């Protein structure tokens, strides 16, 4: 999601960060759209340049001490500068009480006040990191995500082509299942794609002819993981004599998800093909490429060198004969 309501923030992070609502009945007029969090000490003092009105505002002990030092009219003016209607909420840290004048301003401008016992620095750090995850653009893909030798392989293809069966075989060989059937994907601020399982499906899989199985119960806790960065899409297709499939792998295919480009491998399926072994090879080959080794390009270079050397010998032999 790219925006978050304050009520959803309390549901998602209330227990984790100890956040509670101090102003009952006050609903925010603005959604949270930024993972950046502001500490508006200068705004209270009257310096509004650079003030980000769309961010969560955090008031620590020093901020409230400054407010307490002001006369009533000055304190009201300071809060008028802070409490604009585009501010989604204000968080008071370190277990401090919410001043009455702040509660009044909150009700007037429809800005909820949250409180937490966490110190200001801890809250800002943890809240920013978690908001990065919650506000990340997201989508869902029909497929299966497996961690193979540390590489996240997203298996895609039409229903019934064998994605789940391939993943099950990989798990049986010691790899790890992340998600089956429905993969939730988020784009991180660093530009990575992170896939996770559906909360309902979790570590269950549907195997046609058998039904629903519990991967964790069968193979143990080490056979699953909650999320994994997606590094390669493996697209499974039925073999067609009309298609021209990649033979050398010099020019890598790519696909784009949420604006992020990742490598893609298209695997045409025929009876008897060892799909599991090929998926393991894809993961290992990608690891080699990440370390600067590209077998296909090395092979091509070697063939070119041999051809060039042969051509040079032929030219030399021709010169001697003349």
N, C-alpha and C positions, 0 to 999 in steps of 0.2 A: 504494500500500500504506500501511497505517496502523501497521505495526510492521516491524521489520527485525532480523534476526539479526546478531550480530557477524561471523560468517563471511561473510555477504552484504555487510556494510560493507567488509570487506577486498577483496572482489571488485570492488565498485562504485567505491571511493575509494582503494584501496591505492596504486595507481600515481600517481594525481593528487595525493594528500597525503603520499606517501612513508611510508605506514603499514605496519608489519610486526608480526607476532605474536612477542612475547618469551617467552611462556609456552606452549610446545608441550604439547598434550594437555589444556589447560584449556578446557572448553566452558562458555559462559555459561549460568547458570540463568535469566537474564532477557533479554527482547528489548528493543531500543531502540524506545521509543514516543514520545520527545520530541525535537524538533530543538534544544531549548535545551541548552547545555553548561555544566557547573559547574566553577568553580575553588575547591576546598574548603579553602582555607587556614585559615579560621576553624574548620572542623570538626576539623582536625588539632589545633588549639589547645584544643579542648574546647567550643566554642560551636556547638551543633547546631541552634539555632532557625533555621528557614527552610531547613534542609538538604533538598534534593530528591533523594531516594534512587533515583528512576527515571531519572536523567540520566547521561550519560557524564561521568566525572570526569577533569579534566585537571590533571596535576601538572607545574608548571614548575620552573625552577631554584631559586626562592625556597622552594617547598614542600619539595623534596628537601633543600635546605640546612637547613631547619628540622628535618626528620626526623633528619638526620645529627647535629644538635646535641643530640638527646635521648639519655638513657640507654636501654639495651635495653628495660627494662620500660615506660618512658614512651613509647618509639617504638611498641612493640607495642600499647599502649592507644590511641595516636593512630590507628593503622591499623584497630583494631577499631571505632572510631567511624566510620571512612570506609567500610570494606569490609563493607557489608551485602549480603545476597543479592539485593536488588532492583536493585543497581547493575549495568548491563549490561557495562561495561568501564571500565578506567582507561587513560588515554593519557599517556605520559611524553614530554615535548617536548624540543626543542633537542639531540637526539642524546645525552641523558644515559643512563648505565647504570642499570638497574633494581636498586635495593637488594635484597639477599638477603631481608631481613625482609618487604619488599613482595611478593616472589615467593612466599614461604611463605604469606602471608596470602591471596594470590590463589588458590593451589592449594586452600587450606582452604575458602574461601568460593565457589569456582567463579566467579571474576571474571577474565577474560582481561586481560593487560597488553599494550598496544600501544605501540610506540615510533615516533617520527618525528624527523627533523632540523629540522622547521619550528619557528620561534620560537612561543612560547605564543600571543601575540596573533594571529599570522597563522593558526595552526591553528584557534583558536576562531572567528575570522571566517569562514574558508573552510568549515570543517566545519558550522557552523550554517546557512550558506546552502545547502549541498548537501543537508543533511538535510531542510531545508524542502521540497526537490523530491522526495527519495526517500520521505518519509513522507506526502506529500500524498495525500488520498483520490483514487482513480482509477477509471476505467471505460473500456470500449471501446464505440464506436458504429459501426454499419455506415453508412458515408457517405463523403463526399469533402470535404476541407478545402482551401480556396484563399485565398490572400492577394490581395485585390482592392483596389487603391488604398490599401493599408495596413489594410484591414478584413478580419478573419477571417470568411469565410463558410463555414458548415458545411452542405453540401448533403446532404439526407436524402431518403428515399423508397424505395419497393419496388425490389427487384432488377430491373435492366433498364430502368428508367424514363428513364435518360439522364444520370445524375450524372457519370460519367466523361467522356462525350462533351462535356458542358458545360464541365467543368474543362479538358479538352484545348483547346477553343476559346478559353477564357480565357487559357491559357498561350500559345497562338499569338498572342494580342493583347498579350502583354507582362506578364500577371499571373503569379503564382507558385504552384506546387503544393506543398502541405505533405504531404498524405497522401491516398491513394486506397483505397477499399474498406473498410479498417479504420482508424479514427481512435482513438488512445489519448488520453484526456482526463484531466488532473489539475486539481484545485482548489488554487490557491495560498493561503497564509495571508492574503493580501490580499483573497481572495474572487473572484479571476479564474479563468476556465477557460482552460487552455492545452492545445492539441491538438498532437500530434506523430505522426510516421509509425511504422508497424510496422517493427521491425528487419529482418524478413525481406522484406517488400514494398518498403520504402524508396522509391525514386523510380520504381518501375515502375507501369504502369497496364495494366488489361485493357480492351481495346476490342473489343466483340462484333463478330465478323466478321473481325477482324484478328488478335487474340490479344494477347500481352504486348508492350508497347513500353517503351523506356527514355527517359523524358522528359529526363533530364539529357544523355544522349548526343545526342538530337535537337535540343534547344533551348538547351543550354548550362547552365552552373552557375547563372546568374542566374534560371533558370526554376524553381528549387526552393528550399525552405528547410526546416530541420529541425523547427521548431516555430513556433506562432503563437497568440496569444490569440484565442479564439473570441468574436465579438461579435454575430453574427446567425446564426440557423438559417434556412435556406431549404428549406422542405419541398415537394418536388415531388410532385404528385398528378395522376391522370388526371382530365380534365374530366368533370363530372357535372351534368346539368341539374337534379338534385334538390338540389344544394348551393347555399347562399347565400354567395357569395364577397365579400370586402371590396372596396368600390368607392372609398371616399374615403381610408381609412387614418387616420381621426381617432383611433379607439380601437385602439391598437397591440396585436397579439397577443404573447404571451410563452410561453416554455417554460422548464422547470426541469431542469437537469442538475447532479447532485451538490449539490443544494440551492441552486444559483445560478440566478437568474432572468435570462434574456436575451431580447431581441426575437426574434420569429419571423414569417416571411412565408410564407404558403401560396401556391404558384404552381400553378394548374390548367393542364395542358398540352393544347394542341390542335395539330394539324399546321400548320406554318408560323410558329409563335410563335418570336420571336428571343430565346431563353432567355439567351444570353450577354449581349446588350445589357441585358436586364432585371436580370441579376445585377450588372452594373456600375452600373446606376441604383440598385439597393438599397444598394450600398456607398456611393455618393456621397450618397444621401439620408440614410443613417445618419450620415455625416460632418457634413452640414448640421445634423442634430438635435443632435449633440454640441456644435456651436457655437451652439446656442440658436435655430436656425431650423427651424420645422416647417411645410413647405409646405401640408399638408392642413389644419392648423388655421388658417393664415393665409387660405387660400381660404375656409374656412367663415366666418371672421370677416368677410371682405370681403362675402360674400353676405348675411350678417346685417345688415351696415351698409347695404348697398344697399336691402334690404327695409325696414329701419327708416326710411331716408330717404324711400322711396316712400310708406310709410304716413303719415309726417309731412306730406308734400305733399298727400296725399289728404284728411287731416284739415283742413289749412289751406284747401283749395279748398272743402270742405264748409262750413266756417265762414263763408267769404266769401259763398257762395250763399245762406246763411240770412240 
